[in-house]
Amino acid sequence: MASTLWACDRYVRENDTVYDVPDTDNYLSGASFRALNDAIENYPKSAENYYKRALFHYRKDNYDKTFDDVQSAIKADNQQAKYYFLLSQVYRQNKEFKKALSAILHARKLAPKNPETLIQSGELLLINQKFDASGKTLNLATQMLPKDPRIDFIKGNLALEKQDTANAKRFLFRAIRKRPDYANAYNSLATLFNRYDMPKTAIKYASKGLEYEPEHDYLNYNKAEAYRQRRKVDSARVFYKKTYQTNPEIYQASYYLGRYTFDLGKYKEAQEYLENTLKYNRKFERTHYYLGLCYTYQNLDQKALKTLKTAMEQDPNHIASRDAYWGIRNKIKLEELRRREDSIRQAYYEQEQEYLRKLREKEKKRQEAYKKMLQEQQERVKKQQEEYQRKLKEQQDRIKKQQEEYRRKLKEQQEQIKKRQQEYLRKLKEQQEKKKNGGE
């Protein structure tokens, strides 16, 4: 795995100084950009104007527009080495190293004695694993710039690629003597000592480099690797996390960070790290296996099953992947059976509830009909009572009237009798008086 790590280390990205690309503040101002646009509009055949605007875009990290403008410059004038040099830088930023090498070799033809072009072509030859050509080119660069630490740094990496440990150390230490803060040289030394199972020494040089560049991604990674070799998990996890935060493309770091986080029971966080590893390498180590376990512990069974199946296909001899896969599959089958039983129970329960509902509705209707009948009967009785009361009242009124009439007639009769008595008494009295008067 060490060879794979080295291939991913120095030469899959840009760690070093961008060499002979002008770094002029004037290329960064808005006024400069507007002036360049006006100049290109007025002089559309001027290669230099396109080149200057390409530099503006390059400094703004807009490599697509840089590429377009530098291509326009080359189309207008294909004899300028600096145009091809800038084109090589664009390809390099986009990790198109074969195209970058082709462009820098073209620049070298146009400017064979330019030391920056030699350094750049020497490194790109190394990246493309043309070791002999790289060594010869770097020797030419050394003759022109004998004190440049970059050349020693690249020579050290070339020796490391050729497994020439003695020369790798010699050139890298020379680069550091010339430039004590050369973080990339410390990183290459840490890589070398990690490769040859010398983690304490690797930690020493990684720590030294981090004094100058604390956020250096590969220095943090190499230090984490050294701690992992020494089985110091907590320290390794710290530096793997720093690596991941600065450069998630170093997928080895996110893999081990995911594994250590998984061991802590933080499955959601571990999932993030392991998914990052798969983003850059679908077949690295046991990533699918541990990611499948993360899904399992989060009850994401379908995702776990799919991921563990991939792990099992990648390594049919990995018993743990197979056991985990069949364990999840059996779990899913049992859950399907359980859901089926639950569904049957639910259907039976729903039928029972529907039957009870109909019974309740029937009973409710019966009670409502009874209440209605009772209410109608009560209303009928009420009407009968009201009718009876009305008739009774009428009869009472009639009797009352009859009684009043009777009393009136009785009173009249009594008055007549009284009058007759009074008349009788009057007449009797008159008779008595007559008799009395007649006797005298």
C-alpha positions as CSV (number, residue, x, y, z in Angstrom):
1,M,0.0,0.0,0.0
2,A,3.0,2.3,0.6
3,S,3.6,2.6,-3.1
4,T,0.0,3.6,-3.7
5,L,0.2,6.2,-1.0
6,W,3.3,7.7,-2.4
7,A,1.7,7.9,-5.8
8,C,-1.2,9.8,-4.2
9,D,1.2,11.9,-2.1
10,R,3.3,14.5,-3.9
11,Y,2.3,14.1,-7.5
12,V,-1.5,14.1,-7.7
13,R,-1.9,17.8,-6.7
14,E,0.0,21.0,-6.6
15,N,2.0,21.4,-3.3
16,D,4.9,23.5,-4.5
17,T,5.4,27.0,-5.7
18,V,3.9,27.8,-9.1
19,Y,7.1,28.6,-10.9
20,D,7.5,31.3,-13.5
21,V,4.0,32.6,-13.7
22,P,4.1,36.4,-13.0
23,D,2.6,37.5,-9.7
24,T,1.8,41.1,-10.5
25,D,-0.8,42.9,-8.5
26,N,-1.9,44.8,-11.6
27,Y,-3.2,41.6,-13.0
28,L,-5.7,41.3,-10.1
29,S,-7.5,44.7,-10.3
30,G,-10.9,45.3,-11.9
31,A,-9.5,48.3,-13.8
32,S,-6.8,46.1,-15.2
33,F,-9.3,43.5,-16.3
34,R,-11.5,46.2,-18.0
35,A,-8.4,47.6,-19.7
36,L,-7.5,44.1,-21.0
37,N,-11.0,43.6,-22.4
38,D,-10.8,46.9,-24.2
39,A,-7.4,46.1,-25.5
40,I,-8.6,42.7,-26.9
41,E,-11.6,44.3,-28.4
42,N,-9.5,47.0,-30.1
43,Y,-6.6,44.6,-31.0
44,P,-8.2,41.1,-31.4
45,K,-5.0,39.7,-33.0
46,S,-2.7,40.6,-30.1
47,A,-1.5,37.4,-28.5
48,E,0.1,39.4,-25.6
49,N,-3.3,40.8,-24.6
50,Y,-4.9,37.4,-24.4
51,Y,-1.9,36.2,-22.4
52,K,-2.2,39.0,-19.9
53,R,-5.9,38.3,-19.5
54,A,-5.2,34.6,-19.1
55,L,-2.8,35.6,-16.2
56,F,-5.6,37.6,-14.7
57,H,-8.0,34.6,-14.8
58,Y,-5.2,32.3,-13.5
59,R,-4.6,34.5,-10.5
60,K,-8.4,34.3,-9.8
61,D,-8.3,30.5,-10.0
62,N,-10.5,30.6,-13.0
63,Y,-8.7,27.9,-15.0
64,D,-11.4,27.4,-17.7
65,K,-11.2,31.0,-18.8
66,T,-7.4,30.9,-18.4
67,F,-7.3,28.0,-20.8
68,D,-9.5,29.7,-23.4
69,D,-7.4,32.9,-23.3
70,V,-4.0,31.1,-23.4
71,Q,-5.3,29.0,-26.4
72,S,-6.2,32.3,-28.1
73,A,-2.7,33.6,-27.4
74,I,-1.1,30.5,-28.8
75,K,-3.3,30.6,-31.9
76,A,-2.2,34.2,-32.5
77,D,1.5,33.5,-31.8
78,N,2.8,29.9,-31.2
79,Q,6.4,30.8,-30.7
80,Q,6.2,32.1,-27.1
81,A,7.5,29.7,-24.5
82,K,5.6,31.5,-21.7
83,Y,2.3,30.8,-23.3
84,Y,2.9,27.1,-23.3
85,F,4.3,27.4,-19.8
86,L,1.1,28.9,-18.6
87,L,-0.9,26.3,-20.5
88,S,1.1,23.6,-18.7
89,Q,0.2,25.2,-15.3
90,V,-3.5,25.1,-16.2
91,Y,-3.3,21.4,-17.2
92,R,-1.4,20.8,-13.9
93,Q,-4.1,22.5,-11.8
94,N,-6.7,20.3,-13.5
95,K,-4.5,17.2,-12.9
96,E,-4.1,16.5,-16.6
97,F,-0.4,15.7,-16.2
98,K,0.2,14.1,-19.6
99,K,-1.1,17.3,-21.3
100,A,0.9,19.4,-18.8
101,L,4.1,17.5,-19.7
102,S,3.4,17.9,-23.4
103,A,2.9,21.7,-23.0
104,I,6.0,22.2,-20.9
105,L,8.1,20.2,-23.3
106,H,6.9,22.5,-26.1
107,A,7.9,25.5,-24.0
108,R,11.3,23.9,-23.4
109,K,11.8,23.6,-27.1
110,L,11.1,27.3,-27.5
111,A,13.2,28.3,-24.5
112,P,15.7,25.4,-23.9
113,K,17.9,27.4,-21.4
114,N,15.1,28.7,-19.2
115,P,15.8,27.1,-15.7
116,E,12.2,27.4,-14.6
117,T,11.0,25.5,-17.6
118,L,13.6,22.8,-16.9
119,I,12.5,22.5,-13.3
120,Q,8.9,22.3,-14.3
121,S,9.5,19.7,-17.1
122,G,11.8,17.7,-14.7
123,E,9.0,17.4,-12.2
124,L,6.3,16.6,-14.8
125,L,8.5,13.9,-16.2
126,L,8.7,12.5,-12.7
127,I,4.9,12.7,-12.3
128,N,4.5,10.8,-15.6
129,Q,7.1,8.2,-14.4
130,K,9.7,9.0,-17.0
131,F,12.4,8.7,-14.4
132,D,15.5,8.8,-16.6
133,A,14.4,11.8,-18.6
134,S,13.4,13.5,-15.3
135,G,16.9,12.9,-13.8
136,K,18.7,14.3,-16.9
137,T,16.5,17.3,-17.0
138,L,17.0,18.1,-13.3
139,N,20.8,17.8,-13.7
140,L,20.6,20.4,-16.4
141,A,18.5,22.6,-14.1
142,T,21.1,22.1,-11.3
143,Q,23.9,23.4,-13.6
144,M,21.9,26.6,-14.1
145,L,20.5,27.0,-10.5
146,P,22.8,25.0,-8.2
147,K,21.4,26.6,-5.0
148,D,17.7,26.1,-5.8
149,P,16.2,23.8,-3.1
150,R,13.3,22.8,-5.4
151,I,15.6,20.9,-7.6
152,D,17.0,18.9,-4.7
153,F,13.5,18.3,-3.5
154,I,12.4,16.9,-6.9
155,K,15.6,14.8,-7.1
156,G,14.8,13.4,-3.6
157,N,11.3,12.4,-4.7
158,L,12.8,10.9,-7.9
159,A,15.2,8.8,-5.9
160,L,12.3,7.8,-3.6
161,E,10.2,6.6,-6.5
162,K,13.2,4.6,-7.7
163,Q,13.5,3.2,-4.1
164,D,17.0,4.7,-3.8
165,T,16.7,5.5,-0.1
166,A,20.2,6.8,0.4
167,N,20.0,9.4,-2.4
168,A,16.4,10.3,-1.5
169,K,17.6,11.2,2.0
170,R,20.7,13.0,0.7
171,F,18.8,15.2,-1.7
172,L,15.9,15.9,0.7
173,F,18.3,16.9,3.5
174,R,20.2,19.1,1.1
175,A,16.9,20.8,0.1
176,I,16.2,21.5,3.8
177,R,19.7,22.8,4.4
178,K,19.1,25.3,1.6
179,R,15.6,26.1,2.8
180,P,15.0,25.2,6.4
181,D,11.2,25.9,6.2
182,Y,10.7,23.6,3.2
183,A,7.6,21.9,4.5
184,N,7.2,19.6,1.4
185,A,10.7,18.3,1.9
186,Y,9.9,17.4,5.5
187,N,6.8,15.7,4.2
188,S,8.8,13.6,1.7
189,L,11.1,12.6,4.5
190,A,8.2,11.6,6.7
191,T,6.8,9.6,3.7
192,L,10.2,7.8,3.3
193,F,10.4,6.8,7.0
194,N,6.8,5.7,7.1
195,R,7.5,3.5,4.1
196,Y,10.4,1.8,5.8
197,D,8.6,1.3,9.1
198,M,10.3,4.0,11.1
199,P,7.3,5.8,12.5
200,K,9.2,7.7,15.3
201,T,11.5,9.3,12.8
202,A,8.5,10.0,10.5
203,I,6.7,11.8,13.4
204,K,9.9,13.8,14.0
205,Y,10.1,15.2,10.5
206,A,6.3,15.6,10.1
207,S,6.2,17.6,13.3
208,K,9.1,19.7,12.1
209,G,7.3,20.5,8.8
210,L,4.1,21.3,10.6
211,E,5.9,24.0,12.6
212,Y,6.2,25.9,9.3
213,E,2.9,24.8,7.7
214,P,0.4,23.7,10.4
215,E,-2.3,23.1,7.8
216,H,-0.2,21.1,5.4
217,D,-2.5,18.2,4.5
218,Y,0.1,15.5,3.7
219,L,2.3,16.4,6.7
220,N,-0.7,15.8,8.9
221,Y,-1.5,12.6,7.0
222,N,2.0,11.2,7.4
223,K,2.0,12.0,11.1
224,A,-1.3,10.2,11.4
225,E,0.1,7.2,9.5
226,A,3.1,7.1,11.8
227,Y,0.9,7.1,14.9
228,R,-1.2,4.4,13.3
229,Q,1.9,2.2,12.8
230,R,2.6,2.8,16.5
231,R,-1.0,1.9,17.4
232,K,-1.6,5.2,19.0
233,V,-5.2,5.5,17.8
234,D,-6.2,8.7,19.6
235,S,-3.2,10.6,18.2
236,A,-3.7,9.1,14.7
237,R,-7.4,10.1,14.8
238,V,-6.5,13.7,15.6
239,F,-4.1,14.1,12.6
240,Y,-6.4,12.1,10.2
241,K,-9.1,14.6,11.0
242,K,-6.8,17.6,10.4
243,T,-5.9,16.0,7.0
244,Y,-9.6,15.5,6.2
245,Q,-10.5,19.0,7.1
246,T,-7.7,20.5,4.9
247,N,-7.9,18.0,1.9
248,P,-10.8,15.5,1.8
249,E,-9.3,14.1,-1.4
250,I,-6.8,12.2,0.7
251,Y,-9.2,9.3,1.0
252,Q,-6.9,7.1,3.0
253,A,-7.2,9.6,5.9
254,S,-11.0,9.7,5.8
255,Y,-11.0,5.8,5.7
256,Y,-9.0,5.4,8.9
257,L,-10.9,8.3,10.5
258,G,-14.1,6.6,9.6
259,R,-12.9,3.3,11.1
260,Y,-11.8,4.9,14.4
261,T,-15.0,6.9,14.6
262,F,-17.0,3.7,14.0
263,D,-15.2,2.1,16.9
264,L,-16.3,5.0,19.1
265,G,-20.0,4.2,18.2
266,K,-20.4,7.4,16.2
267,Y,-21.9,5.8,13.2
268,K,-23.4,8.8,11.5
269,E,-20.1,10.7,11.6
270,A,-18.2,7.6,10.5
271,Q,-20.6,7.2,7.6
272,E,-19.6,10.7,6.4
273,Y,-15.9,9.9,6.4
274,L,-16.3,6.5,4.7
275,E,-18.6,7.9,2.0
276,N,-15.9,10.5,1.3
277,T,-13.4,7.7,0.8
278,L,-15.7,6.0,-1.8
279,K,-16.1,9.3,-3.5
280,Y,-12.4,9.2,-4.5
281,N,-11.7,5.4,-4.5
282,R,-14.6,2.9,-4.8
283,K,-12.3,-0.1,-4.0
284,F,-10.2,1.1,-1.2
285,E,-9.6,-1.4,1.7
286,R,-12.7,-2.4,3.7
287,T,-14.6,0.8,3.1
288,H,-17.8,-0.8,1.9
289,Y,-17.7,-3.3,4.8
290,Y,-17.4,-0.6,7.5
291,L,-19.9,1.7,5.7
292,G,-22.3,-1.2,5.5
293,L,-22.0,-1.6,9.3
294,C,-22.6,2.1,9.8
295,Y,-25.8,1.8,7.8
296,T,-26.7,-1.3,9.8
297,Y,-26.4,0.4,13.2
298,Q,-28.5,3.3,11.9
299,N,-31.3,0.8,10.8
300,L,-30.7,1.7,7.1
301,D,-31.0,-1.9,6.1
302,Q,-31.5,-1.6,2.4
303,K,-28.5,0.6,2.0
304,A,-26.5,-1.7,4.3
305,L,-27.5,-4.7,2.2
306,K,-26.4,-3.1,-1.0
307,T,-23.1,-1.8,0.4
308,L,-22.2,-5.1,2.1
309,K,-23.0,-7.0,-1.1
310,T,-20.5,-4.8,-2.9
311,A,-17.9,-5.5,-0.1
312,M,-18.6,-9.2,-0.5
313,E,-18.2,-9.1,-4.3
314,Q,-14.9,-7.2,-4.0
315,D,-13.5,-9.8,-1.6
316,P,-15.5,-13.1,-1.5
317,N,-13.0,-14.4,1.1
318,H,-13.8,-11.8,3.6
319,I,-15.9,-13.8,6.1
320,A,-17.1,-10.8,8.1
321,S,-18.6,-9.1,5.0
322,R,-20.4,-12.3,4.1
323,D,-21.7,-12.8,7.7
324,A,-22.8,-9.2,7.9
325,Y,-24.5,-9.4,4.5
326,W,-26.5,-12.6,5.3
327,G,-27.3,-11.3,8.8
328,I,-28.9,-8.2,7.3
329,R,-30.6,-10.2,4.6
330,N,-32.1,-12.6,7.2
331,K,-33.1,-9.6,9.3
332,I,-34.9,-8.1,6.3
333,K,-36.7,-11.4,5.6
334,L,-37.8,-11.7,9.2
335,E,-39.0,-8.1,9.2
336,E,-40.9,-8.9,6.0
337,L,-42.5,-11.9,7.7
338,R,-43.2,-9.8,10.8
339,R,-44.8,-7.1,8.6
340,R,-46.8,-9.7,6.8
341,E,-48.1,-11.1,10.1
342,D,-48.7,-7.6,11.4
343,S,-50.6,-6.9,8.1
344,I,-52.8,-10.0,8.7
345,R,-53.4,-9.0,12.3
346,Q,-54.2,-5.5,11.2
347,A,-56.6,-6.8,8.5
348,Y,-58.3,-9.0,11.1
349,Y,-58.4,-6.2,13.5
350,E,-59.8,-3.8,10.9
351,Q,-62.5,-6.4,10.0
352,E,-63.4,-6.8,13.6
353,Q,-63.5,-3.1,14.1
354,E,-65.7,-2.7,11.0
355,Y,-68.1,-5.4,12.3
356,L,-68.2,-3.7,15.7
357,R,-68.7,-0.4,14.0
358,K,-71.7,-1.7,12.0
359,L,-73.1,-3.2,15.2
360,R,-72.7,0.2,16.9
361,E,-74.3,1.9,14.0
362,K,-77.2,-0.6,14.0
363,E,-77.7,-0.2,17.8
364,K,-77.4,3.6,17.4
365,K,-80.1,3.6,14.7
366,R,-82.3,1.3,16.9
367,Q,-81.9,3.6,19.8
368,E,-82.5,6.7,17.6
369,A,-85.7,5.0,16.2
370,Y,-86.8,4.1,19.8
371,K,-86.1,7.7,20.9
372,K,-88.0,9.0,18.0
373,M,-90.9,6.7,18.6
374,L,-90.9,7.6,22.3
375,Q,-90.7,11.3,21.5
376,E,-93.6,10.9,19.1
377,Q,-95.6,9.1,21.7
378,Q,-94.8,11.7,24.3
379,E,-95.8,14.4,21.9
380,R,-99.0,12.5,21.1
381,V,-99.8,12.1,24.9
382,K,-98.9,15.7,25.4
383,K,-101.4,16.7,22.6
384,Q,-104.0,14.4,24.2
385,Q,-103.4,16.0,27.5
386,E,-103.6,19.4,26.0
387,E,-106.8,18.5,24.2
388,Y,-108.2,17.0,27.4
389,Q,-107.2,20.1,29.4
390,R,-108.8,22.3,26.7
391,K,-112.1,20.3,26.8
392,L,-112.0,20.2,30.6
393,K,-111.5,23.9,30.7
394,E,-114.3,24.4,28.2
395,Q,-116.6,22.1,30.3
396,Q,-115.5,24.0,33.5
397,D,-116.3,27.3,31.8
398,R,-119.6,25.9,30.7
399,I,-120.4,24.6,34.2
400,K,-119.3,27.9,35.6
401,K,-121.5,29.7,33.2
402,Q,-124.4,27.4,34.1
403,Q,-123.7,27.9,37.8
404,E,-123.6,31.6,37.3
405,E,-126.9,31.4,35.3
406,Y,-128.4,29.2,38.0
407,R,-127.3,31.6,40.7
408,R,-128.6,34.5,38.7
409,K,-132.0,32.8,38.2
410,L,-132.0,31.6,41.8
411,K,-131.3,35.1,42.9
412,E,-134.1,36.4,40.7
413,Q,-136.4,33.7,42.1
414,Q,-135.4,34.6,45.7
415,E,-136.0,38.2,45.0
416,Q,-139.4,37.3,43.5
417,I,-140.2,35.2,46.5
418,K,-139.0,37.9,48.8
419,K,-141.2,40.4,46.9
420,R,-144.1,38.1,47.1
421,Q,-143.5,37.5,50.9
422,Q,-143.2,41.2,51.3
423,E,-146.4,41.7,49.3
424,Y,-148.1,38.9,51.3
425,L,-147.0,40.5,54.5
426,R,-148.1,43.8,53.4
427,K,-151.5,42.5,52.4
428,L,-151.8,40.5,55.6
429,K,-150.9,43.5,57.6
430,E,-153.5,45.5,55.7
431,Q,-156.1,42.8,56.4
432,Q,-155.2,42.7,60.1
433,E,-155.5,46.5,60.2
434,K,-158.8,46.2,58.4
435,K,-160.0,43.7,60.8
436,K,-158.8,45.7,63.7
437,N,-160.5,48.8,62.3
438,G,-163.7,46.8,61.6
439,G,-163.9,45.4,65.2
440,E,-163.8,48.8,66.6
